[in-house]
Structures are given as structure tokens and as C-alpha cells.
Amino acid sequence: METIEIYSGKRKSVLLLIGSFAFVVVGFWFLLEADNLTGWRVESPVYMRVIGIASILFFGLGTFLSIKRLIKSELSIIISPVGLNLNPEKSRDEFIQWSDITGFKEIKIHSTRIIIIGVNNPEYWLNNETGIVKKKLMQFNFNNYGSPFNIAAAGLDISSDELFESLNRYFNDYNKQAEQS
């Protein structure tokens, strides 16, 4: 079987672009009409201008990032005969070997389907993670779901069913080969 590269989806980027652009427009409105927007809750036009500037800066960044993601999708997952790479932007050579994976299970959280990747040695992966935020997220996943790794297909250009099927197919084919050798 060949290597499957899965990229980030465009649908969420479009929604982010629309939402961010709307908040940038509202921020400009707050900035320009600050004197007219004061009332019983907001007594100072300075406060409205600060909110407007913060909205423009924060959601302007969101607009920029969404346009960037629309122009060029990011590689999110690599499924190959070697294993599974969940962070190809960091390293294209860092795979979870099929022999280290125990299986996949699917859970649903508020109608979002999440695939949990069971591994033999979760402590190894937790100890090797250098990023503080990612390590905390992995620890949270391990404490709540029994594995430091999970995948939500919602932000990808593949359906959850297709992803789950591909993962199981590769796992069944290449995990057996690893056991035989």
C-alpha cells in the first residue's frame, strides 16, 4: 500500500475567515462610532475604542491565518507502511510504529467523532514530548481516554469513516507483518 497524506480541510478555514472578518468590521465600527455607542453600560468612549482595536488586532490575525490556510492546506497526518505520523509539520520521520499501536476506538463528544489511538507505551510518548502545552494535552488525553493520541477528522479533508477505515486497514496489514518478522 502507498502512503496516505491527509491535509487540513478548507471548510473550517472558510468559517474562520467569515467570522473573523465580521469581527474586524465590528471592531472598526466600535473604533469609529465610540462616542455614539456609550450608554448606561459603557460610560467611556475610550473603553469602546480599546475593544475595537483589540477586536481588529485579534480577529485580523484570524483573518490572515484563515486566508493562509485557504491558499495552502497544511499536512496533518501521514499514514504509511512504517507507521502513523500525527505531526508531520514538526518531523516527517517521527512515526508511531504499527507494532506500538494496540488499536483504534471511536468516541463521540458533542456530535464530534474522535478516534483514540491505543499505544503500548504511552509513558514513552509523554516523556519524549518537549512542548509544554502539547504535553499537557497528551496527559489530559491519557488520563481521560487511556491514550495520549487522538484524531478528530472534523478539521481534515477526509471523513471520520474513511479515516477510521484507513487506519484499521493499515494497522491490520502492517501490524501483522511486524509480528511475523
Backbone as a ProteinNet text record, in pm:
[ID]
protein_1_A
[PRIMARY]
METIEIYSGKRKSVLLLIGSFAFVVVGFWFLLEADNLTGWRVESPVYMRVIGIASILFFGLGTFLSIKRLIKSELSIIISPVGLNLNPEKSRDEFIQWSDITGFKEIKIHSTRIIIIGVNNPEYWLNNETGIVKKKLMQFNFNNYGSPFNIAAAGLDISSDELFESLNRYFNDYNKQAEQS
[TERTIARY]
84.2	0	88.4	35	109.1	85	161.8	148.7	29.1	-48.9	-163.5	-127.8	-138.9	-117.7	-252.6	-285.1	-413.2	-387.3	-455.8	-436.4	-551.7	-528.8	-634.4	-745	-865.6	-980.9	-999.4	-1072.3	-1094.9	-1222.3	-1317.7	-1446.4	-1431.7	-1352.7	-1334.9	-1259.4	-1168.4	-1095.4	-1189.2	-1285.1	-1383.2	-1468.6	-1513.8	-1593.7	-1512.9	-1385.5	-1298.3	-1280.8	-1265.1	-1249.5	-1374.1	-1489.9	-1615.1	-1633.8	-1615.5	-1631.8	-1530.7	-1404.8	-1300.1	-1323.4	-1360.3	-1385.7	-1501.3	-1605.1	-1719.1	-1675.8	-1591.8	-1546.7	-1450	-1374.3	-1289.3	-1377.6	-1484.6	-1578.3	-1642.5	-1685.2	-1744.4	-1641.2	-1515.7	-1409.3	-1390.6	-1392.4	-1382.2	-1502.7	-1620.1	-1741	-1728.5	-1681.3	-1659.4	-1559.1	-1454.5	-1349.6	-1402.3	-1477.5	-1525.4	-1646.4	-1730.6	-1853.3	-1849.5	-1731.1	-1716.7	-1796.6	-1801.1	-1873.9	-2024.8	-2076.2	-2219.6	-2263	-2167.7	-2200.4	-2197.7	-2170.4	-2169.4	-2312.1	-2335.9	-2469.9	-2461.6	-2565.1	-2569.2	-2469.6	-2429.5	-2332.1	-2189.3	-2165.1	-2030.6	-2033.9	-1963.6	-1968.6	-1857.2	-1751.6	-1637	-1616.3	-1601.5	-1572	-1432.7	-1344.3	-1210.2	-1220.9	-1310.1	-1332	-1377.6	-1468.6	-1517.5	-1406.6	-1320.8	-1209.1	-1108.3	-1082.8	-991.4	-1048.8	-1178.4	-1242.4	-1233.3	-1255.3	-1246.8	-1106.9	-1004.9	-866.6	-830.5	-869.5	-841.4	-910	-1032.8	-1106.1	-1038.8	-996.2	-929.5	-799.2	-719.7	-591.7	-610	-692.4	-708.4	-774.1	-886.3	-957.5	-893	-813.4	-732.3	-630.4	-572	-480.2	-555.3	-676.6	-758.3	-789.6	-816.1	-841.5	-718.1	-602.7	-476.8	-449.5	-465.6	-438.3	-535.6	-661.5	-759	-731.1	-691.2	-655.5	-532.8	-436.1	-315.7	-352	-443.5	-483.4	-568.8	-642	-720.2	-629.9	-524.4	-432.4	-350.8	-299.8	-215.4	-258.2	-312.5	-351.9	-227.9	-240.8	-129.7	-141.1	-27.7	-23.1	-47.5	-149.6	-188.4	-150.6	-166.2	-142	-79.4	15.6	70.8	46.4	-19.5	-40.4	44.3	141.1	231.8	257.3	322.9	360.2	451.3	522.4	611.2	531.4	430.4	351.2	263.6	234.6	141.8	214.5	212.9	275.5	165.7	148.1	42.9	89.1	218.4	271.2	376.1	335.4	435.1	497.3	433.9	492.9	618.3	619.6	734.6	845.9	810.6	909.1	837.8	886.2	825.8	875.3	972.1	1029.5	986	907.7	868.2	734.7	742.6	623.3	595.3	467.9	427.8	424	514.6	524.2	396.1	359.3	237.7	248.5	371	389.1	366.2	374.6	349.7	201.9	121.2	-21.1	-99.8	-189.5	-272	-406.7	-448.8	-576.2	-636.6	-754.9	-825.6	-966.1	-1015	-1155.5	-1210.6	-1340.4	-1404.6	-1497.9	-1488.8	-1580.7	-1648.6	-1756.4	-1830.6	-1842.8	-1801.1	-1814.3	-1889.9	-2011.4	-2097.1	-2103	-2135.3	-2151.3	-2021.9	-1908.1	-1779.2	-1718.4	-1689.9	-1631.5	-1479.7	-1426	-1283.3	-1230	-1117.8	-1054.2	-940.3	-948	-844.2	-746	-617.9	-513.5	-448.7	-476	-417.3	-272.1	-183.8	-41.8	5.6	109.3	166.5	232.8	301	385.6	352.4	238.4	201.1	298.1	359.5	454.5	575	618.7	731.2	700.3	580.4	541.5	522.7	468.7	451.7	587	680.3	812.7	894.7	872.6	950	895.4	776.5	719	787.1	839.8	912.9	825	719.9	631.6	543.4	542.1	467.7	317.7	263.7	119.6	78.4	152.7	119.2	132.3	232.3	249.8	131	81.8	-36.2	-159.5	-177.1	-289.4	-279.2	-158.2	-138.8	-167.2	-125.8	-151.2	-301.6	-370.5	-516.1	-582.8	-541.1	-596.8	-569.3	-448.3	-412.6	-497	-513.5	-591.2	-738.7	-793.2	-936.2	-972.5	-883.6	-917.9	-822	-718.6	-626.6	-517.6	-508.4	-404.7	-369.6	-241.9	-204.9	-241.5	-283.9	-310	-456.9	-508.2	-641.7	-647	-744.3	-761.7	-909.3	-937.2	-1072.6	-1070	-1149.4	-1148.8	-1222.8	-1281.5	-1361.7	-1282.3	-1156.2	-1076.1	-992.6	-1019.8	-940.2	-1021	-950.3	-1019.6	-1061	-1085.8	-1129.5	-1241.6	-1334.8	-1443.4	-1393.6	-1463.5	-1426.8	-1432.8	-1532.3	-1545.2	-1427	-1389.6	-1276.9	-1146.7	-1126.8	-1006.3	-999.5	-1109.2	-1113.3	-1088	-1147.5	-1128	-982.3	-923.4	-783.6	-689	-710.1	-624.1	-632	-751.4	-767.9	-709.4	-726.2	-671.8	-519	-455.6	-309.7	-262.2	-334.2	-296.6	-302.7	-409.9	-423.7	-317.5	-288.3	-188.6	-46.3	-8.3	131.9	165.6	68.7	95.6	121.6	49.2	72.2	210.5	250.9	384.3	493.3	472.3	571.2	579.3	466.1	465.1	534.8	521	581.2	731.8	785	930.2	1004
-118.7	0	124.8	227.1	352.2	437.5	540.2	635	726.7	750.8	842	969	1082.5	1211.8	1280.9	1321.2	1385	1530.8	1620.1	1763.8	1824.6	1944.1	2015.7	2053.4	2055.9	2086.3	2236.3	2271.4	2412.7	2467.7	2380.3	2426.8	2510.1	2463	2538.5	2668.2	2667.1	2789.7	2894.8	2852.2	2946	3004.5	2919.2	2968.5	3064.2	3030.9	3119.7	3253.6	3250.8	3373.9	3461.2	3401.6	3478.6	3538.2	3456.2	3504.8	3611.9	3589.8	3687.1	3818.6	3810	3932.1	4011	3939.9	4007.9	4081.4	4017.2	4083.1	4198.4	4191.4	4304.7	4423.2	4397.5	4504.3	4565.3	4480.7	4530.5	4612	4565.3	4640	4778.9	4790	4922	5008.2	4947.3	5021.5	5074.6	4989.7	5034.9	5149.6	5140.2	5241.8	5375.2	5369	5491.6	5553.6	5472	5520.9	5513.7	5517.2	5500.7	5605.6	5728.5	5834.8	5808.6	5748.8	5723.3	5593.4	5507.1	5377.2	5376	5487.6	5491.9	5498.8	5434.1	5430.1	5397.5	5334.7	5307.3	5198.1	5108.6	5004.5	5051.1	5121	5168.2	5320.1	5376.4	5521.5	5594.6	5524.7	5591.8	5546.2	5642.1	5605.3	5541.8	5570.4	5511	5358.7	5313	5170	5105.4	5169	5115.9	5115.8	5216.4	5220.1	5107.9	5082.7	4973.7	4838.9	4819.1	4695.7	4685.5	4796.4	4796.9	4762.6	4822	4794.4	4648.4	4599.5	4459.4	4365.2	4396	4313	4314.1	4429.8	4440.9	4360.8	4374.2	4303.9	4152.4	4108	3964.9	3895.7	3950.2	3885.4	3915.7	4021.6	4044.8	3933.3	3888.1	3774.2	3648	3628.9	3515.1	3519.5	3638.9	3655.3	3617.9	3665.8	3634.9	3484.5	3419.9	3276.3	3194.5	3234.8	3159.4	3174.4	3291.4	3310.5	3225.9	3223.1	3142.4	2994.3	2946.2	2804.7	2775	2873.9	2852.4	2841.8	2921.1	2919.8	2791.2	2751.8	2632.9	2548.2	2429.8	2338	2282.6	2256.4	2201.7	2050.4	1983.1	1838.5	1805.4	1724	1696.1	1556.6	1456.2	1316.9	1243.4	1154.8	1064.5	922	843.3	701.1	625.2	547.6	478	336.6	255.7	121.3	121	229.6	240.4	262.1	346.4	378.9	499.6	568.5	681.1	805	912.1	1037.4	1139.9	1181.5	1276.3	1421	1442.8	1578.9	1595.5	1583.1	1590.7	1728.3	1834.4	1967.5	1977.8	1905.3	1904.9	1817	1693.7	1599.2	1498.1	1482.1	1384.5	1242.9	1227.8	1096.8	1038.9	1110.4	1066.3	992.1	860.4	777.1	700.4	677	578.3	447.6	356.4	229.8	149.4	73.1	-8.6	-110.4	-156.2	-253.2	-189.8	-56.7	13.7	46.4	30	63.1	-62	-47.6	-161	-164.8	-54.2	-49.6	88.9	98.7	225.8	207.3	309.6	310	449.5	454.6	580.7	622	748.9	804.3	925.5	967.4	1083.9	1182.2	1305.8	1412.6	1526.4	1551.5	1657.2	1648.5	1532.2	1502.1	1512	1526	1521.9	1384.5	1315.9	1182.7	1195.1	1127.8	1132.2	989.7	969.1	838.2	836.6	743.9	726.1	621.7	653.1	563.5	498.3	370.9	297.6	262.7	287.9	255.6	169.5	88.9	0.2	76.6	183.5	254.1	403.5	441.3	583.7	670.5	616.2	695.1	738	651.9	684.9	809.8	815.8	929.6	1055.8	1039	1154.3	1210.4	1122.9	1168	1229.7	1188.5	1240.1	1370.1	1410.3	1535.4	1653.3	1746.7	1861.5	1985.8	1996.7	2113.4	2105.8	2211.2	2211.4	2197.8	2275.7	2272.4	2137.5	2089.8	1961	1848	1855.9	1752.3	1750.4	1868.7	1876.8	1819.2	1848.8	1793.6	1641.9	1593	1448.2	1382.9	1447.5	1394.9	1393.3	1498.4	1503.7	1389.3	1369.3	1260.8	1125.4	1107.5	981	956.7	1059.8	1045.6	1017	1077.8	1064.3	952	920.2	824.9	706.2	703.9	590.9	593.1	700.3	712.5	860.2	889.4	1029.8	1081.9	993.4	1033.8	1019.6	1121.4	1112.6	1197.4	1167.4	1239.8	1274.3	1400.3	1442.7	1477.7	1408	1428.8	1555.7	1625.3	1743.6	1849.7	1868.6	1971.1	1918.6	1795.4	1734.1	1721.9	1693.8	1679.5	1534.7	1459.7	1321.4	1300.7	1213.6	1188.7	1099.6	1101.6	1021.1	872.3	832.6	691.8	647.1	728.6	695.7	687.5	781.9	782.7	658.1	625.8	508.9	380.9	371.4	254.2	243.4	353.5	352.4	313.9	371.1	338.6	189.9	135.3	-6.5	-96.5	-58.7	-138.2	-142.9	-27.6	-23.2	-95.9	-75.9	-142.9	-294.9	-345.2	-489.6	-545.7	-474.6	-523.2	-516	-403.5	-382.5	-425	-433.6	-484.5	-634.4	-706.2	-849.3	-874.7	-789.8	-805.1	-783.1	-687	-659.5	-776.5	-841.6	-954.9	-1075.2	-1093.7	-1208.3	-1196.7	-1076.5	-1061.9	-1052.7
0	0	0	-56.3	-63.5	61.6	72.4	182.8	157.5	262.1	253.4	329.2	262	326.9	339.6	460.8	487.9	525.4	457.3	475.8	554.6	605.8	677.6	579.4	629.5	546.1	527.1	423.2	391	454.1	490	540.6	667.5	762.3	885.9	861.1	764	730.5	673	592.5	536.2	648	739.8	852.4	940.3	963.5	1040.8	969.4	838.5	760.9	771.4	755.7	762.5	901.7	1004.8	1141.9	1178.5	1142.9	1174.7	1103	976.1	900.3	961.3	1005.3	1067.6	1194.7	1275.8	1398.6	1370.8	1262.7	1224.1	1186.2	1112.1	1073.1	1197.8	1291.2	1416.3	1494.7	1494.2	1562.5	1503.7	1369.4	1306	1340.5	1346.6	1382.8	1525.6	1619.3	1757.7	1761.8	1683.3	1682.6	1627.9	1519.5	1455.9	1526.4	1586.4	1648.3	1801	1858.5	2004.5	2081.6	2032.9	2104	2104	1999.5	1989	2056.3	2089.8	2147.3	2299.5	2359.8	2505.7	2556.4	2664.5	2721	2868.1	2918.6	3062	3102.4	3010	3044.4	3021.6	2915.2	2882.5	2886.1	2982.8	3001.6	2929	2890.2	2830.6	2685.9	2594.3	2455.6	2441.1	2536.8	2533.7	2545.5	2631.6	2651	2519.9	2448.1	2320.3	2215.6	2217.2	2122	2150.9	2279	2316.6	2270.9	2291.7	2246	2093.3	2024.7	1878.2	1828.7	1889.5	1849.5	1879	1996.2	2031.2	1933	1897.1	1801.6	1665.1	1620.1	1490.2	1490.5	1595.4	1600.9	1610.8	1704.4	1727.1	1608.2	1562.7	1453.1	1318.8	1311.2	1191.4	1174.5	1286.4	1282.6	1238.1	1289.4	1246.9	1097.9	1045.8	902.8	822.7	866.5	798.7	797.9	913.9	923.5	839.7	837.4	757.6	608.2	563.7	423	389.8	480.6	460.8	448	533	528	405	356.5	234.2	112.5	110.5	-2.7	-3.8	114.1	122.1	241.2	212.7	319.2	388	516.5	593.5	600	589.8	604.7	751.3	778.1	916.4	963.3	877.7	916	798.5	829.4	728.9	777.4	693.6	721.2	619.8	668.7	578.1	626.4	545.1	589.1	712.2	735.7	851.7	979.5	971.3	1088.7	1064.2	1172	1170.3	1221.4	1142.7	1182.1	1205.3	1331.2	1366	1366	1347.5	1349	1239.8	1111.9	1004.5	985.6	1036.5	1025.9	1113.3	1224.3	1314.5	1258.7	1221.1	1167.9	1080.7	960	868.7	896.2	984.9	1012.8	1146.6	1223	1356.9	1349.8	1339.1	1324.8	1452.7	1478.5	1577.9	1499.4	1529.6	1456.5	1474.5	1371.9	1380.4	1493.6	1521.9	1630.5	1767.6	1778	1904.2	1924.8	1820.9	1827.9	1864.8	1961.8	2005.4	1934.8	1878.5	1807.1	1811.6	1754.7	1745.5	1799.4	1866	1906.3	1880.5	1862.7	1829	1942.2	1980.2	2079.4	2018.2	2081.4	2034.2	2149.2	2124.6	2223.2	2156.3	2200.7	2144.2	1991.8	1940.1	1797.8	1717.5	1783.6	1716.1	1738.6	1630.5	1640.2	1653	1752.6	1781.1	1782	1714.3	1708.8	1809.9	1904.5	2006	1953.3	1958.8	1911.7	2033.6	2053.5	2164.6	2135.8	2231.7	2215.4	2331.7	2304.7	2407.2	2520.6	2487.2	2583.1	2589	2645.6	2647	2726.1	2829.4	2909.5	2826	2736	2647.9	2566.9	2508.6	2425.2	2509.6	2629.6	2718.6	2761.6	2794.1	2839.7	2727	2602.9	2490.1	2433.1	2473.7	2422.5	2491.1	2411.7	2466.5	2482.6	2404.1	2413.7	2537.6	2616.1	2742.2	2718.6	2627.2	2602	2544.3	2445	2383.9	2485.6	2572.6	2675	2770.7	2809.2	2897	2827.5	2697.9	2623.2	2612.8	2588.5	2581	2716.6	2825.2	2959.2	2988.4	2948.5	2963.9	2887.7	2762.2	2681.8	2746.2	2796.7	2859.8	2985.2	3066.9	3190.5	3162.7	3058.4	3030.1	2933.1	2840.3	2735.5	2726.9	2808.8	2811.8	2707.1	2630.6	2528.4	2510	2486	2463.8	2325	2235.1	2097.4	2061.1	1990.8	1932.8	1806.8	1723.9	1598	1583.4	1554.6	1519	1370.6	1292.1	1147.2	1106.5	1202.3	1170.2	1095.3	1124.8	1058.4	944.2	899.7	794.2	666	555.4	427.6	400.5	506.6	497.3	599	566.9	661.6	775	884.9	1000.3	966.8	888.8	849	763	664.7	578	657.3	748.8	830.7	917.9	983.3	1072.1	991.8	874.8	788.8	743.1	700.6	655.1	767.6	884.8	998.9	1032.7	1037.1	1068.8	959.9	834.9	723.8	731.1	748.2	759	884.8	994.1	1119.5	1102.7	1045	1026.8	932.6	824.8	729	783.5	839.5	875.7	1017.5	1105.2	1239.6	1233.3	1146.4	1129	1070	975.7	915.2	1019	1108.1	1213.5	1310.8	1339.1	1430.9	1369.2	1238.3	1170.7	1158.2	1152.3	1135.3	1265.3
[MASK]
+++++++++++++++++++++++++++++++++++++++++++++++++++++++++++++++++++++++++++++++++++++++++++++++++++++++++++++++++++++++++++++++++++++++++++++++++++++++++++++++++++++++++++++++++++++

